[in-house]
Amino acid sequence: MNRRMLLLLSLTCAVGVGNVYFPQAIGPLVATGLGAPPGSAALIVTATQIGYTAGIFLLVPLGDRLPYRPLLVTLLGLTGAGLLAAGCAPALPPLVAASALVGLTTVAAQLVAPLAAGLVGDDHRGAVMGTLLSGSLGGMLLARTFSGTLGERLGWRAPYLAAAAVVLLLAAVLARALPVTAPPSRRPYPALLAEPLRLLRTEPELRRSCLYQATVFGGFSAVWTCVALLLTGPAHGLDARAVGLLALVNAATMLCTPYAGRLVDRRGSDAVNLACLLAVLASAAVLAAGSRGGAPGLAALVTGTLLLDVAMQSGMIANQARVFALRPDARGRLNTAYMTCAYLGGSAGSWLGVRAYGLAGWGAVCALVAALATLALVRHLTPPRRRGTPAGPCGTPQGAPAPGYDAGGRPDAPGSPARPGHGGA
């Protein structure tokens, strides 16, 4: 894969993921513009994430059945139509419906990851996945800056209409630039839909990775859904641009993901997961000081969200390294199971975060983040069962390390028999 193609795929990840996150910065503007209660505007974020979760489950498995180029172009076209509908919505219910459609179809990043994994060798996969994740992270963070700034100047509809133009332009570019690929499977669509559930049942390492990401991403979503309410509330008294600027500061996380990918290759997924879960706990403590307002409160929000973002993204790389190494012939379906669980956790986190904020304020949101991280940490520190473990697919014992990894989650040394099964990230 040449650098130009890698850059284009990273941009596709950024645009696809950015469509999920830019509404987080303009929730108060939407509520004001449509005359809705401030808390109800959070339904837009929740609907987008629920749609995204459904899209991962229903549409990403098609990457193992259909050629990637027409699939990606079609989905981006539908996303552009959904964004146009959202930008023209006359009331909150049509906007929520259009947001769900956008979430359903903007799954490009989840299709690009297995596409790229099949275009590179094992020895370069970690670097490529780290670069793609940097693109996704850039879209996640910079989209908030983009929407907050543009929405404050031109109104809440402007970010939706601008995003629609970008998505449709990208679809036209991909229609010409993507390589022609042959789908790895000819299995019927119902069988592909059932496969992620079967993989969750038979692959304990997949279940473990799903739990880690669902809990951490739930806390992440709770924070970023509610931070707009905190910054625009009486404690800080700022506008929507402040959310965008906060996200812009956190764009520094993009510099960390390539290093995290190399660290996973050297130290293994388990070591990186442990460090990330501890970092999430620390971020919850730092974020709690954000409710004070003023310069100390802003400093706590900047430091806490930056620590949380780095932990969440680095943990994502560690989890995907573990997951993609399990079954090279079913990476699309593995990614479907993994990302569906992750975004179910994110959707639940957004919903719980808004309710926690309404009941007890920002401190309750931080307590929710800490509780979710503790749940994952307890699982991580619990030794796996070794006795009487039934055989998994292809005769591999359930609970055994993934192919290409030893029992500690570290990659096998080069030249070992299991090395061909190793997937970088």
C-alpha positions as CSV (number, residue, x, y, z in Angstrom):
1,M,0.0,0.0,0.0
2,N,1.5,3.3,-1.0
3,R,1.4,6.5,1.1
4,R,-1.2,8.2,-1.0
5,M,-3.6,5.3,-0.5
6,L,-2.9,5.2,3.2
7,L,-3.6,8.9,3.5
8,L,-6.9,8.5,1.6
9,L,-8.0,5.7,3.8
10,S,-7.1,7.6,6.9
11,L,-9.1,10.6,5.6
12,T,-12.0,8.2,5.0
13,C,-11.8,7.0,8.6
14,A,-11.7,10.6,9.8
15,V,-14.7,11.7,7.9
16,G,-16.7,8.6,8.8
17,V,-16.0,8.8,12.5
18,G,-16.3,12.6,12.6
19,N,-20.0,12.3,11.5
20,V,-20.7,10.4,14.7
21,Y,-19.1,13.0,17.0
22,F,-19.6,16.5,15.7
23,P,-23.2,16.7,17.0
24,Q,-21.7,16.5,20.6
25,A,-20.5,20.1,20.3
26,I,-23.7,21.7,19.1
27,G,-26.3,20.1,21.3
28,P,-27.1,23.4,23.1
29,L,-27.3,25.2,19.8
30,V,-29.8,22.7,18.5
31,A,-31.9,22.9,21.6
32,T,-32.0,26.7,21.3
33,G,-32.7,26.7,17.6
34,L,-35.5,24.2,17.8
35,G,-37.0,25.4,21.1
36,A,-36.3,22.1,22.8
37,P,-35.1,21.5,26.4
38,P,-31.2,21.3,26.6
39,G,-31.2,17.7,27.8
40,S,-33.4,16.5,24.9
41,A,-30.8,17.6,22.4
42,A,-28.6,14.8,23.7
43,L,-31.0,12.5,21.9
44,I,-29.3,13.4,18.7
45,V,-26.0,12.1,20.0
46,T,-27.6,8.9,21.4
47,A,-29.5,8.3,18.1
48,T,-26.4,8.7,16.1
49,Q,-24.5,6.2,18.2
50,I,-27.3,3.7,18.3
51,G,-27.5,4.0,14.5
52,Y,-23.8,3.5,14.2
53,T,-23.9,0.4,16.4
54,A,-26.7,-1.0,14.2
55,G,-24.7,-0.1,11.1
56,I,-21.6,-2.0,12.4
57,F,-23.7,-5.0,13.1
58,L,-25.8,-5.0,9.9
59,L,-23.5,-3.5,7.3
60,V,-19.9,-4.1,8.2
61,P,-20.2,-7.9,7.7
62,L,-20.9,-7.1,4.0
63,G,-17.2,-6.3,3.7
64,D,-16.6,-10.1,3.8
65,R,-19.2,-10.6,1.1
66,L,-19.1,-7.6,-1.3
67,P,-16.3,-5.7,-3.0
68,Y,-15.1,-2.8,-0.8
69,R,-15.2,0.0,-3.4
70,P,-18.9,-0.1,-4.4
71,L,-19.9,-0.8,-0.8
72,L,-18.0,2.2,0.6
73,V,-19.1,4.6,-2.1
74,T,-22.8,3.6,-1.7
75,L,-22.7,4.0,2.1
76,L,-21.0,7.4,1.9
77,G,-23.7,8.5,-0.6
78,L,-26.4,7.5,1.8
79,T,-24.5,9.3,4.7
80,G,-24.5,12.5,2.6
81,A,-28.2,12.2,2.0
82,G,-28.8,11.7,5.8
83,L,-26.7,14.7,6.7
84,L,-28.6,16.9,4.2
85,A,-31.9,15.7,5.7
86,A,-30.6,16.5,9.2
87,G,-29.5,20.0,8.2
88,C,-33.0,20.7,6.8
89,A,-34.9,19.1,9.7
90,P,-37.8,21.4,10.9
91,A,-38.1,19.9,14.4
92,L,-36.3,17.7,16.8
93,P,-38.0,14.3,16.0
94,P,-37.0,14.5,12.2
95,L,-33.5,15.5,13.3
96,V,-33.2,12.5,15.6
97,A,-34.4,10.2,12.8
98,A,-32.0,11.7,10.3
99,S,-29.2,11.3,12.9
100,A,-30.0,7.6,13.3
101,L,-29.7,7.2,9.5
102,V,-26.3,9.0,9.5
103,G,-25.1,6.8,12.2
104,L,-26.3,3.7,10.4
105,T,-24.5,4.4,7.2
106,T,-21.3,6.2,8.3
107,V,-19.4,3.0,9.1
108,A,-16.6,3.6,6.6
109,A,-13.9,3.4,9.2
110,Q,-15.0,-0.1,10.3
111,L,-14.8,-1.2,6.6
112,V,-11.5,0.5,5.9
113,A,-9.7,-1.4,8.8
114,P,-10.2,-4.9,7.5
115,L,-9.7,-3.7,3.9
116,A,-6.3,-2.2,4.9
117,A,-5.4,-5.3,7.0
118,G,-5.7,-7.4,3.9
119,L,-3.6,-5.1,1.7
120,V,-0.5,-5.2,3.9
121,G,1.7,-7.9,5.4
122,D,1.8,-8.8,9.1
123,D,5.1,-6.9,9.6
124,H,3.5,-3.6,8.6
125,R,0.0,-4.1,9.9
126,G,0.6,-2.5,13.3
127,A,1.9,0.7,11.7
128,V,-0.9,0.9,9.2
129,M,-3.6,0.3,11.9
130,G,-2.0,3.0,14.1
131,T,-2.1,5.5,11.2
132,L,-5.7,4.6,10.4
133,L,-6.6,5.0,14.1
134,S,-4.9,8.4,14.1
135,G,-7.2,9.4,11.2
136,S,-10.3,8.2,13.2
137,L,-9.1,10.0,16.2
138,G,-8.5,13.2,14.2
139,G,-12.0,13.0,12.9
140,M,-13.4,12.4,16.3
141,L,-11.7,15.3,17.9
142,L,-11.5,17.9,15.1
143,A,-15.1,17.4,14.1
144,R,-16.2,18.8,17.4
145,T,-14.0,21.9,16.8
146,F,-15.3,22.2,13.3
147,S,-19.0,21.9,14.4
148,G,-18.7,24.1,17.5
149,T,-17.0,27.0,15.7
150,L,-19.1,26.8,12.5
151,G,-22.3,26.3,14.5
152,E,-21.7,29.3,16.7
153,R,-21.1,31.5,13.7
154,L,-23.7,30.3,11.2
155,G,-26.2,28.3,13.3
156,W,-26.5,24.6,14.1
157,R,-27.6,23.6,10.5
158,A,-24.3,24.7,9.0
159,P,-22.2,21.8,10.3
160,Y,-24.6,19.2,8.9
161,L,-24.7,20.8,5.5
162,A,-20.9,21.3,5.3
163,A,-20.4,17.7,6.4
164,A,-22.7,16.5,3.7
165,A,-20.6,18.3,1.1
166,V,-17.4,16.7,2.4
167,V,-18.9,13.2,2.5
168,L,-20.3,13.4,-1.1
169,L,-17.0,14.7,-2.4
170,L,-15.1,11.9,-0.7
171,A,-17.5,9.3,-2.2
172,A,-16.6,10.6,-5.7
173,V,-12.9,10.4,-5.0
174,L,-13.1,6.8,-3.6
175,A,-15.1,5.7,-6.6
176,R,-12.0,6.3,-8.7
177,A,-9.2,5.7,-6.3
178,L,-10.0,2.5,-4.4
179,P,-8.4,-0.7,-5.7
180,V,-10.6,-3.6,-6.9
181,T,-10.8,-6.3,-4.3
182,A,-12.3,-9.7,-4.3
183,P,-14.5,-10.5,-1.2
184,P,-13.1,-13.3,1.0
185,S,-16.4,-15.0,1.5
186,R,-19.4,-16.1,-0.5
187,R,-21.5,-17.0,2.5
188,P,-25.1,-15.7,2.4
189,Y,-25.9,-12.5,4.3
190,P,-27.9,-14.2,7.1
191,A,-25.0,-16.5,7.8
192,L,-22.6,-13.5,8.0
193,L,-25.0,-11.8,10.4
194,A,-25.0,-14.8,12.7
195,E,-21.2,-15.3,12.6
196,P,-20.3,-12.4,14.9
197,L,-22.6,-13.8,17.6
198,R,-21.0,-17.2,17.1
199,L,-17.5,-15.7,17.4
200,L,-18.5,-13.9,20.6
201,R,-19.7,-17.3,22.0
202,T,-16.6,-19.3,21.0
203,E,-13.7,-16.7,21.4
204,P,-13.0,-15.7,25.0
205,E,-10.3,-13.3,23.9
206,L,-12.9,-11.5,21.7
207,R,-15.3,-11.3,24.6
208,R,-12.6,-9.9,26.9
209,S,-11.6,-7.2,24.4
210,C,-15.2,-6.3,23.9
211,L,-15.7,-5.8,27.6
212,Y,-12.7,-3.6,27.9
213,Q,-13.7,-1.3,25.0
214,A,-17.4,-1.2,25.9
215,T,-16.7,0.0,29.4
216,V,-14.0,2.5,28.6
217,F,-15.9,3.9,25.6
218,G,-19.0,4.2,27.7
219,G,-17.1,6.4,30.1
220,F,-15.6,8.4,27.2
221,S,-19.0,9.0,25.6
222,A,-20.5,10.0,28.9
223,V,-17.8,12.7,29.4
224,W,-18.0,14.1,25.9
225,T,-21.8,14.1,25.8
226,C,-22.0,16.0,29.1
227,V,-19.0,18.3,28.9
228,A,-21.0,20.6,26.5
229,L,-23.6,21.0,29.3
230,L,-20.9,21.7,31.8
231,L,-19.1,24.3,29.8
232,T,-22.2,26.2,28.7
233,G,-23.8,26.0,32.2
234,P,-23.4,28.3,35.1
235,A,-20.1,26.9,36.3
236,H,-18.2,28.1,33.3
237,G,-20.7,30.2,31.2
238,L,-19.0,29.5,27.9
239,D,-20.4,28.9,24.4
240,A,-20.3,26.0,22.0
241,R,-16.9,27.1,20.7
242,A,-15.4,26.1,24.0
243,V,-16.3,22.5,23.4
244,G,-14.6,22.6,20.0
245,L,-11.5,24.2,21.5
246,L,-11.3,21.6,24.2
247,A,-11.5,18.9,21.5
248,L,-8.8,20.7,19.5
249,V,-6.4,20.5,22.5
250,N,-7.1,16.8,22.6
251,A,-6.1,16.4,19.0
252,A,-2.6,15.9,20.4
253,T,-3.8,12.3,21.1
254,M,-3.2,11.6,17.4
255,L,0.5,11.7,18.0
256,C,0.2,9.0,20.6
257,T,-1.6,6.3,18.6
258,P,1.3,5.2,16.3
259,Y,3.6,4.9,19.4
260,A,0.8,2.9,21.1
261,G,0.7,0.5,18.2
262,R,4.5,-0.1,18.4
263,L,4.2,-0.5,22.1
264,V,1.6,-3.2,21.6
265,D,3.9,-5.0,19.2
266,R,6.7,-4.9,21.8
267,R,5.0,-5.4,25.1
268,G,1.7,-7.1,24.2
269,S,-1.9,-6.2,24.5
270,D,-2.4,-7.1,28.1
271,A,0.3,-4.7,29.4
272,V,-1.1,-1.8,27.4
273,N,-4.7,-2.6,28.5
274,L,-3.6,-2.5,32.1
275,A,-1.9,0.9,31.8
276,C,-4.9,2.3,29.9
277,L,-7.5,1.2,32.5
278,L,-5.4,2.7,35.3
279,A,-5.2,5.9,33.2
280,V,-9.0,6.0,32.9
281,L,-9.4,5.8,36.6
282,A,-6.9,8.6,37.0
283,S,-8.7,10.7,34.4
284,A,-12.0,10.4,36.4
285,A,-10.3,11.9,39.4
286,V,-8.8,14.8,37.5
287,L,-12.1,15.5,35.6
288,A,-14.0,15.8,38.9
289,A,-12.2,19.1,39.5
290,G,-13.7,20.5,36.3
291,S,-16.9,21.4,38.1
292,R,-15.1,24.2,40.0
293,G,-15.2,26.6,37.1
294,G,-12.7,29.2,36.2
295,A,-9.1,28.6,35.1
296,P,-8.5,25.6,37.6
297,G,-11.7,23.9,36.3
298,L,-10.7,24.4,32.7
299,A,-7.2,23.1,33.4
300,A,-8.7,20.0,35.0
301,L,-11.0,19.4,32.0
302,V,-8.2,19.8,29.5
303,T,-5.9,17.4,31.5
304,G,-8.6,14.9,32.3
305,T,-10.1,14.6,28.8
306,L,-6.6,14.4,27.2
307,L,-5.7,11.5,29.6
308,L,-9.0,9.8,28.9
309,D,-8.6,10.1,25.1
310,V,-5.1,8.7,25.1
311,A,-6.2,5.8,27.3
312,M,-9.2,5.0,25.2
313,Q,-7.4,5.1,21.9
314,S,-4.4,3.2,23.1
315,G,-6.7,0.5,24.5
316,M,-8.5,0.3,21.2
317,I,-5.2,-0.5,19.5
318,A,-4.4,-3.2,22.1
319,N,-7.8,-4.7,21.8
320,Q,-7.8,-4.8,18.0
321,A,-4.4,-6.4,18.0
322,R,-5.8,-9.2,20.0
323,V,-9.0,-9.5,18.0
324,F,-7.5,-9.4,14.5
325,A,-5.0,-12.1,15.4
326,L,-7.7,-14.6,16.1
327,R,-9.1,-15.4,12.7
328,P,-7.4,-13.8,9.6
329,D,-10.1,-15.2,7.4
330,A,-12.9,-13.5,9.4
331,R,-11.5,-10.1,10.3
332,G,-14.6,-8.3,9.1
333,R,-16.9,-10.4,11.3
334,L,-14.5,-10.2,14.2
335,N,-14.5,-6.4,13.8
336,T,-18.3,-6.4,13.6
337,A,-18.6,-8.2,16.9
338,Y,-15.9,-6.0,18.6
339,M,-17.2,-2.7,17.4
340,T,-20.8,-3.5,18.0
341,C,-20.1,-4.2,21.6
342,A,-17.9,-1.1,21.8
343,Y,-20.6,1.2,20.5
344,L,-23.3,-0.4,22.5
345,G,-21.2,0.6,25.5
346,G,-20.8,4.1,24.0
347,S,-24.5,4.5,23.5
348,A,-25.2,3.3,27.0
349,G,-22.6,5.6,28.3
350,S,-24.1,8.7,26.6
351,W,-27.6,7.8,28.0
352,L,-26.3,7.1,31.5
353,G,-24.1,10.2,31.5
354,V,-27.0,12.6,30.7
355,R,-29.1,11.1,33.4
356,A,-26.3,11.1,35.9
357,Y,-25.6,14.8,35.1
358,G,-29.3,15.6,35.5
359,L,-29.5,13.9,38.8
360,A,-26.3,14.9,40.5
361,G,-24.2,17.0,38.2
362,W,-20.7,16.6,36.8
363,G,-19.4,14.7,39.8
364,A,-21.9,11.8,39.0
365,V,-20.6,11.6,35.4
366,C,-17.0,11.2,36.7
367,A,-18.1,8.6,39.2
368,L,-19.7,6.7,36.3
369,V,-16.4,6.8,34.4
370,A,-14.6,5.4,37.4
371,A,-17.1,2.7,38.0
372,L,-16.9,1.5,34.4
373,A,-13.1,1.4,34.4
374,T,-13.1,-0.5,37.7
375,L,-15.4,-3.1,36.2
376,A,-13.0,-3.7,33.3
377,L,-10.0,-3.6,35.6
378,V,-11.5,-6.3,37.9
379,R,-11.9,-8.5,34.8
380,H,-8.4,-7.8,33.7
381,L,-6.9,-8.8,37.0
382,T,-9.0,-12.0,37.3
383,P,-7.0,-15.0,36.2
384,P,-8.6,-16.9,33.3
385,R,-10.0,-20.4,33.9
386,R,-7.6,-23.1,32.7
387,R,-9.2,-26.3,33.9
388,G,-11.7,-28.1,31.7
389,T,-11.7,-25.4,29.0
390,P,-13.5,-26.7,25.9
391,A,-11.8,-26.6,22.5
392,G,-12.6,-23.6,20.4
393,P,-12.6,-23.3,16.6
394,C,-9.9,-25.3,14.8
395,G,-9.1,-27.2,18.0
396,T,-7.7,-24.1,19.9
397,P,-8.6,-24.2,23.6
398,Q,-10.9,-21.5,24.7
399,G,-8.9,-19.1,26.9
400,A,-5.7,-19.9,25.1
401,P,-3.6,-17.0,23.8
402,A,-4.5,-15.7,20.3
403,P,-2.3,-17.0,17.5
404,G,0.9,-15.0,17.3
405,Y,0.7,-14.1,21.0
406,D,2.0,-15.7,24.2
407,A,0.0,-16.2,27.4
408,G,0.8,-12.7,28.5
409,G,-0.5,-11.0,25.4
410,R,2.9,-10.4,24.0
411,P,3.7,-11.0,20.4
412,D,5.7,-14.2,19.6
413,A,9.3,-13.7,18.6
414,P,10.0,-13.4,14.9
415,G,10.4,-16.8,13.3
416,S,8.3,-18.7,15.8
417,P,5.7,-21.1,14.3
418,A,2.8,-19.0,15.4
419,R,4.1,-15.8,13.8
420,P,2.0,-16.0,10.7
421,G,-1.1,-15.6,12.8
422,H,0.1,-12.4,14.3
423,G,-1.9,-9.3,13.4
424,G,-0.3,-6.0,14.3
425,A,-3.4,-4.0,15.2
